């Protein structure tokens, strides 16, 4: 989980998602409020990842992973966006990420907005 978490944080901050893909199972189910995809190839090629806006910096507060049983885990993430030039608060978003791990890879990912 830690490798996946680090890869996601790096991707969200830099827009470089290549470290995320090796963490995913070939038949991964990827669900966000905007889109659902099946398969690592579709995730890699069809998901519009976006990059951090040039004028904003992103900070994370990542909670503790909660074991949901059956290879499932969840974590809450508080993202704070700051104005790059001034360090002033821009906005905050809370998310919950739930994953399922099978054979050491993420087989299901679901991200929800929780605040």
C-alpha positions as CSV (number, residue, x, y, z in Angstrom):
1,X,0.0,0.0,0.0
2,X,2.8,2.4,0.8
3,X,4.4,2.1,-2.6
4,X,1.0,2.8,-4.2
5,X,0.3,5.8,-1.9
6,X,3.7,7.3,-2.6
7,X,3.1,6.8,-6.4
8,X,-0.3,8.5,-6.2
9,X,1.1,11.5,-4.2
10,X,3.9,11.9,-6.7
11,X,1.5,11.8,-9.6
12,X,-0.9,14.3,-8.0
13,X,1.9,16.7,-7.4
14,X,3.8,16.4,-10.7
15,X,1.3,15.0,-13.2
16,X,3.7,12.1,-13.9
17,X,1.6,8.9,-13.4
18,X,4.1,6.3,-14.7
19,X,4.9,5.0,-11.1
20,X,1.2,4.2,-10.5
21,X,0.7,1.7,-13.4
22,X,3.1,-1.0,-12.1
23,X,1.0,-1.1,-8.8
24,X,-2.2,-2.0,-10.7
25,X,-3.5,-5.4,-11.7
26,X,-4.0,-5.9,-15.4
27,X,-7.8,-6.1,-14.9
28,X,-8.0,-3.3,-12.4
29,X,-11.4,-1.6,-11.8
30,X,-10.8,2.2,-11.5
31,X,-13.7,4.3,-10.2
32,X,-13.8,8.0,-9.5
33,X,-16.8,10.4,-9.4
34,X,-16.1,11.4,-13.0
35,X,-15.4,8.0,-14.6
36,X,-15.2,4.2,-14.3
37,X,-12.6,2.2,-16.3
38,X,-11.7,-1.5,-16.4
39,X,-8.1,-2.7,-17.2
40,X,-4.8,-1.0,-16.6
41,X,-4.4,-0.2,-20.3
42,X,-7.7,1.8,-20.3
43,X,-6.6,3.5,-17.1
44,X,-3.3,4.5,-18.6
45,X,-4.7,5.6,-22.0
46,X,-8.3,6.8,-21.3
47,X,-8.2,8.4,-18.0
48,X,-7.7,12.2,-18.1
49,X,-5.3,12.6,-15.2
50,X,-4.7,16.2,-15.4
51,X,-1.8,18.0,-14.0
52,X,-1.5,20.3,-11.0
53,X,-2.3,23.9,-12.1
54,X,0.8,25.9,-12.6
55,X,-0.2,28.6,-10.1
56,X,-1.1,26.2,-7.2
57,X,0.9,23.9,-4.9
58,X,-0.7,20.8,-3.4
59,X,-0.2,19.6,0.2
60,X,-1.5,16.3,1.6
61,X,-2.6,15.1,5.0
62,X,-3.0,11.3,4.6
63,X,-4.8,9.4,7.3
64,X,-4.0,5.9,8.5
65,X,-5.0,3.0,6.3
66,X,-8.0,1.1,7.7
67,X,-8.1,-2.6,7.1
68,X,-11.6,-3.4,5.8
69,X,-10.9,-7.1,5.5
70,X,-10.9,-9.4,2.5
71,X,-7.9,-7.6,1.0
72,X,-9.6,-4.2,1.2
73,X,-8.3,-1.0,2.7
74,X,-9.4,2.6,2.9
75,X,-7.7,5.9,3.7
76,X,-8.9,9.5,4.0
77,X,-6.9,12.2,2.3
78,X,-7.1,15.9,2.9
79,X,-5.8,17.9,0.0
80,X,-5.0,21.6,0.4
81,X,-4.2,23.8,-2.6
82,X,-2.1,26.9,-2.0
83,X,-1.4,29.9,-4.2
84,X,2.2,29.2,-5.4
85,X,3.4,32.8,-5.4
86,X,1.9,33.8,-2.0
87,X,1.4,30.5,-0.1
88,X,-2.2,31.6,0.6
89,X,-5.0,29.1,0.9
90,X,-6.9,28.4,-2.4
91,X,-9.2,25.5,-1.5
92,X,-9.4,22.2,0.3
93,X,-10.9,18.8,-0.7
94,X,-11.3,15.7,1.3
95,X,-11.3,12.3,-0.4
96,X,-11.7,8.7,0.6
97,X,-9.7,6.1,-1.3
98,X,-10.7,2.5,-1.1
99,X,-8.6,-0.2,-2.7
100,X,-8.7,-4.0,-3.0
101,X,-5.4,-5.8,-3.3
102,X,-5.1,-9.2,-5.0
103,X,-1.8,-10.9,-5.6
104,X,0.1,-7.8,-4.4
105,X,-1.5,-5.5,-6.9
106,X,-4.4,-3.0,-6.8
107,X,-7.4,-4.8,-8.4
108,X,-10.0,-2.2,-7.5
109,X,-9.6,1.5,-6.8
110,X,-12.5,3.8,-5.8
111,X,-12.1,7.5,-4.9
112,X,-15.0,9.5,-3.4
113,X,-15.3,13.1,-2.4
114,X,-16.2,13.3,1.3
115,X,-15.9,17.0,1.9
